[in-house]
Amino acid sequence: MRRYIKLSFILNLCSLLLCLAYASYHIYLRKASDATQDVTIVKGSSAQDIAKLLHQKNIIDHPTLFYAYTRFKKLGTKLKPGSYQFALHSPMDNILDKLNAGDQRFISVTFPEGYALKDIAKVLKNRLDIEPKTFLDFFYNRSQGHPL
């Protein structure tokens, strides 16, 4: 009986150590890919919503582990909305640092002098995927406060 308890203890301890090693690899040591993915976190997204979105975009492999790590670091309510660019399979610690700091991606758009509104709308469609009709409606009705 005593032998069975020792064997059970050793097996449980080994399982725990393997789980910790696996989690540590995904949190700290994982090598990110050269490929990147754009992600937009909308205002009001929970940590679970963000974990699911990052998993869908192949940025993380384990949304449950990401969520648990977010809760462990007490960052669940501190993650900032916005547009981000992440390398595929990034370490979770890097992702959380970026989301906590609000380190968003910025896009620069230049309009040559003399462009008409329709030309500007086409550029915005190509660079930011904003529908020309949405932009033109916003421009002509800006007093109504339409968001882009």
C-alpha positions in Angstrom: 0.0 0.0 0.0 2.8 2.4 0.9 4.5 1.6 -2.3 1.4 2.4 -4.3 1.1 5.8 -2.6 4.7 6.7 -3.4 4.3 5.6 -7.0 1.1 7.6 -7.3 2.8 10.7 -5.8 5.8 10.4 -8.2 3.5 10.0 -11.2 1.4 13.0 -10.2 4.5 15.1 -9.6 5.9 14.2 -13.0 2.6 15.1 -14.7 2.5 18.4 -12.9 6.1 19.2 -13.9 5.3 18.3 -17.6 2.3 20.6 -17.6 4.3 23.4 -16.1 7.1 22.9 -18.7 4.5 22.9 -21.5 2.8 26.1 -20.2 6.1 27.8 -19.7 7.2 27.1 -23.2 4.0 28.6 -24.7 4.2 31.6 -22.3 7.8 32.6 -22.5 10.0 30.5 -24.9 8.0 29.9 -28.0 9.6 31.3 -31.2 7.3 33.5 -33.2 6.9 33.1 -36.9 8.0 35.6 -39.5 4.4 35.9 -40.8 2.2 38.4 -39.1 -1.5 38.7 -38.7 -3.6 41.9 -38.1 -6.1 41.7 -35.3 -8.7 44.3 -34.2 -9.8 44.1 -30.5 -13.1 45.9 -30.1 -14.0 47.9 -27.1 -15.7 45.8 -24.4 -14.0 42.5 -25.4 -13.4 40.2 -22.5 -10.2 38.3 -22.0 -12.0 35.2 -23.1 -13.2 36.9 -26.3 -9.6 38.1 -27.0 -8.3 34.6 -26.4 -10.8 33.1 -28.9 -10.0 35.8 -31.5 -6.2 35.2 -31.2 -6.8 31.5 -31.5 -8.9 32.0 -34.6 -6.1 34.1 -36.2 -3.4 31.4 -35.4 -1.6 33.7 -33.0 -2.0 31.4 -30.0 -2.6 27.7 -29.9 -4.4 27.4 -26.6 -7.0 30.0 -25.7 -7.7 28.4 -22.3 -4.1 28.7 -21.3 -4.0 32.3 -22.6 -7.1 33.2 -20.6 -5.7 31.5 -17.4 -2.4 33.3 -17.8 -4.3 36.6 -18.3 -6.2 35.9 -15.0 -3.0 34.9 -13.2 -1.3 38.2 -14.2 -4.5 40.1 -13.3 -4.7 41.8 -16.7 -8.1 40.6 -17.8 -9.7 44.1 -17.5 -6.5 46.0 -18.5 -6.2 44.8 -22.1 -6.7 47.7 -24.5 -8.9 47.7 -27.6 -7.4 48.7 -31.0 -5.7 47.3 -34.1 -2.6 45.2 -33.5 -0.2 43.2 -35.6 1.2 40.0 -34.1 3.6 37.4 -35.4 2.0 34.0 -35.7 2.6 31.7 -32.7 4.0 34.5 -30.5 4.9 33.9 -26.9 1.9 34.8 -24.7 3.9 37.1 -22.5 4.8 39.2 -25.6 1.1 39.4 -26.7 -0.1 40.4 -23.2 2.6 43.1 -22.9 1.5 44.5 -26.3 -2.2 44.4 -25.4 -1.6 45.9 -21.9 0.5 48.7 -23.3 -1.9 49.5 -26.1 1.0 49.1 -28.6 -1.2 49.4 -31.7 -0.2 49.3 -35.3 -0.5 52.6 -37.2 -1.1 53.0 -40.9 0.2 56.0 -42.8 -1.9 57.2 -45.7 -0.7 60.0 -48.1 -3.0 61.8 -50.4 -1.4 63.6 -53.3 -2.3 67.2 -53.7 -5.3 67.7 -55.9 -7.1 64.4 -55.2 -10.8 64.6 -55.3 -13.0 63.0 -52.6 -13.7 60.0 -54.8 -10.0 59.5 -55.3 -9.4 59.7 -51.6 -12.3 57.2 -51.0 -10.6 54.7 -53.4 -7.2 55.1 -51.6 -9.0 54.5 -48.2 -10.7 51.4 -49.7 -7.3 50.0 -50.8 -5.3 50.8 -47.7 -7.8 50.5 -44.9 -10.7 48.6 -46.4 -13.1 51.5 -45.7 -16.0 51.4 -48.2 -16.1 54.5 -50.4 -19.8 55.0 -49.6 -19.1 55.0 -45.9 -16.3 57.6 -46.2 -18.3 59.8 -48.5 -21.4 59.6 -46.2 -19.2 60.4 -43.2 -17.6 63.4 -45.0 -20.9 64.9 -46.2 -22.8 64.2 -43.0 -20.0 64.8 -40.4 -22.3 66.8 -38.2 -24.3 63.6 -37.5 -21.1 61.9 -36.1 -21.0 58.7 -38.2 -18.0 56.5 -37.1 -15.7 55.2 -39.8 
